[in-house]
């Protein structure tokens, strides 16, 4: 059998194996926090923990409370770093067993002033990688959440480093597979780091299984190794998806342009361009 045919067969089997993987049955959360409710003296007390080193925007809604005219609409509060959000609702004669709360949480504070600064490249000094997908790439950088992300063609197991000083506020590390299909989007391993001096959030996505070297609550320094690259989630190949985000009013986070050291703008990086961390 010719060498080229052997390679073709190997690629076919690898492709078939990846496509054969089933989606995980459980969607993981990047952080955990506690919630408590207490009803006494005709008053409902709600208390939501924020164990993170960043603000959390919290939305609470209940069809039952609205039907009783106890709330007009969604309740919105901010829980600041390492604190609690507390809500008190005066509510006579409610049936606690019928009380179901829909709680949504998003990183950041809309009112915080963003002060961008130049970032370190997210891989060690002396390493060189090519741009696999640039800003506004048609494959997956086509929405508000990922529009200005940059993909580096890092191989599985390559070291990822922090682009700036900050605090780890999210980690998912237990997924094992990925695929070239948007149905895999929720199943990527990644790290989210908050940078209080700038107000920026940064995400490092598609890590290998158990590829996080940090945990939620850790303080990290610029250029510190934080993870190992991989191909989990929605991916056409091994790479690091690096994204810089800010809070978006009424939504979660949105991707924004940024610059690396030496004034290397994310918007100047094009597909197949070589980037060296000197």
DAHU-V268516 format. One record per backbone hydrogen bond with DSSP energy under -1.0 kcal/mol. NH is the residue of the N-H (numbers start at 1). CO is the residue of the C=O. If there is no record, write none. Layout:
BEGIN
NH/CO, NH/CO
END
This chain:
BEGIN
6/2, 7/3, 8/4, 9/5, 10/6, 11/7, 12/8, 13/9, 14/10, 15/11, 16/12, 17/13, 18/14, 19/15, 20/16, 36/47, 38/45, 40/43, 43/40, 44/89, 45/38, 46/87, 47/36, 48/85, 49/34, 50/83, 56/79, 57/106, 58/77, 59/104, 60/75, 61/102, 66/62, 67/63, 68/64, 69/66, 70/65, 75/60, 77/58, 79/56, 82/52, 83/50, 85/48, 87/46, 89/44, 91/42, 98/95, 99/96, 102/61, 104/59, 106/57, 108/55, 112/109, 115/198, 119/259, 120/163, 126/277, 127/124, 129/275, 131/273, 132/151, 136/147, 137/134, 141/137, 146/143, 147/143, 149/146, 150/242, 151/133, 152/240, 153/130, 154/152, 157/229, 158/155, 160/227, 161/122, 162/224, 166/220, 167/194, 168/218, 169/192, 170/192, 171/30, 172/190, 179/233, 181/179, 184/181, 185/182, 187/184, 190/172, 191/204, 192/170, 193/202, 194/167, 195/200, 198/195, 199/195, 201/245, 202/193, 203/243, 204/191, 205/241, 206/189, 207/189, 208/228, 210/173, 211/208, 213/226, 217/168, 218/215, 220/166, 223/162, 224/221, 226/160, 227/160, 228/211, 229/158, 233/177, 235/179, 239/230, 240/152, 241/205, 242/150, 243/203, 245/201, 246/254, 248/252, 251/248, 254/246, 255/144, 256/244, 260/264, 261/119, 265/263, 266/258, 268/265, 272/131, 273/270, 275/129, 277/127, 278/276
END
